[in-house]
Amino acid sequence: QVQLVESGGGLVQAGGSLKLSCKASGSIRGVDTMGWYRQAPGKQRELVARFSYGDAIYAASVKGRFTISGDHAKRAVDLQMDSLRPEDSAVYYCFQRSGDDDYWGQGTQVTVSS
């Protein structure tokens, strides 16, 4: 059974930084794409950043402030978040894709106070 374990969420003041980490455990082969989504109260889940074999894409709202990094062999993906804003507050979800299968973490809360 595959589990994605996330860590690193919390409360931070505007302008501060947090680093989210996610690692897969269990039987998962050939992770093609890894990344992070987020969902704020009353809003749809949205892509924050996605990583695949050295290529990264970011949502326009986080570009230049967030940095994603991943290790396909270790099935691990990190998200360094700098210059955080109150509008970045959300539950952040890790995902990893292997072929046609998507795996999701349970989510970690990020709260940015003004």
Secondary structure as GFF3:
##gff-version 3
##sequence-region A 1 114
A	DSSP	beta_strand	3	7	.	.	.	ID=ss1
A	DSSP	beta_strand	10	13	.	.	.	ID=ss2
A	DSSP	beta_strand	18	25	.	.	.	ID=ss3
A	DSSP	beta_strand	33	39	.	.	.	ID=ss4
A	DSSP	beta_strand	46	52	.	.	.	ID=ss5
A	DSSP	beta_strand	55	58	.	.	.	ID=ss6
A	DSSP	beta_strand	66	71	.	.	.	ID=ss7
A	DSSP	beta_strand	76	81	.	.	.	ID=ss8
A	DSSP	three_ten_helix	86	88	.	.	.	ID=ss9
A	DSSP	beta_strand	90	98	.	.	.	ID=ss10
A	DSSP	beta_strand	101	104	.	.	.	ID=ss11
A	DSSP	beta_strand	108	113	.	.	.	ID=ss12
###
